Amino acid sequence: MALTVRTDDQLETALTALAVSEGTSRQEIIRRAVLERYERSGHGARVASSSEKMQQRWGDVLERLRTT
C-alpha cells in the first residue's frame, strides 16, 4: 500500500539523520514511530483500566488512609 507523507524541512532533516544513524530507510523510521505511538496509546488505556479496577476494589481503603 502506498502513502504519501508531506514533510517540512525540520522533518526531512530529522528523518535523514535518524535513517543514517540507524542504518535504515526513512520509511522504516516513520513505520517504527507510528507503531511505537500505537503501542504507547494502548498502554495508556490498559493502565487507565487497571487503575479503575484497583480504585473500585481498594478505593475505600485508600480513602481511609488519605484521611488518617
Backbone hydrogen bonds, N-H to C=O, Kabsch-Sander energy under -0.5 kcal/mol:
donor,donor_aa,acceptor,acceptor_aa,energy
5,V,3,L,-0.5
6,R,4,T,-0.5
12,E,8,D,-2.5
13,T,9,D,-2.4
14,A,10,Q,-2.2
15,L,11,L,-3.0
16,T,12,E,-2.4
17,A,13,T,-2.5
18,L,14,A,-2.6
19,A,15,L,-2.6
20,V,16,T,-2.4
21,S,17,A,-2.6
22,E,18,L,-2.4
23,G,19,A,-0.9
24,T,19,A,-2.0
29,I,25,S,-1.7
30,I,26,R,-2.1
31,R,27,Q,-2.6
32,R,28,E,-2.7
33,A,29,I,-2.1
34,V,30,I,-2.4
35,L,31,R,-2.4
36,E,32,R,-2.6
37,R,33,A,-2.2
38,Y,34,V,-2.3
39,E,35,L,-2.4
40,R,36,E,-2.4
41,S,37,R,-2.2
42,G,38,Y,-1.8
43,H,39,E,-1.9
44,G,40,R,-2.1
45,A,41,S,-1.5
46,R,42,G,-2.1
47,V,43,H,-2.6
48,A,44,G,-2.4
49,S,45,A,-2.3
50,S,46,R,-2.5
51,S,47,V,-2.7
52,E,48,A,-2.2
53,K,49,S,-2.1
54,M,50,S,-2.5
55,Q,51,S,-2.4
56,Q,52,E,-2.3
57,R,53,K,-2.2
58,W,54,M,-3.3
59,G,55,Q,-1.7
62,L,58,W,-2.7
63,E,59,G,-2.4
64,R,60,D,-2.0
65,L,61,V,-2.4
66,R,62,L,-2.2
67,T,63,E,-1.6
68,T,64,R,-0.6
68,T,65,L,-0.7
